[in-house]
Amino acid sequence: MPAFRIIVAEHTRGPKTGNIVEKVGTYNPKTKEKQFNADRIKYWLSVGAKASATVHNMLVSAKIITGAKIIKHQEKPVVPIAEDAGVPAAETESAPAVEETKIEEKKEDAPAEVAKA
């Protein structure tokens, strides 16, 4: 049966190590039960703690903090790849162009003839 703890942890330590600073709430996804210690959450956020996107959205829904929800699964924008004609060399050496070049090289290295069935 799944159940999650909402904790405060150091950013240098993983939450799975068990080295937590403080437990500030729980969440049961089957029953949708949420328990928050609002005073402690507000304190930790005021001293610089940052909530993950999921916890931030849960806190906004529970009206513990105000603000807009964070879109977690937003698609990355597609960056158009510049053609070689008339584009400075610095712009053509971007990461997408390098990846495209590697794909083209792999296609060129393939044997010219494919085995006939």
Beta strands, then each sheet from edge to edge (+ up, - down):
strand 1: 4-8
strand 2: 22-28
strand 3: 33-36
sheet 1: 1+ 2- 3+
end
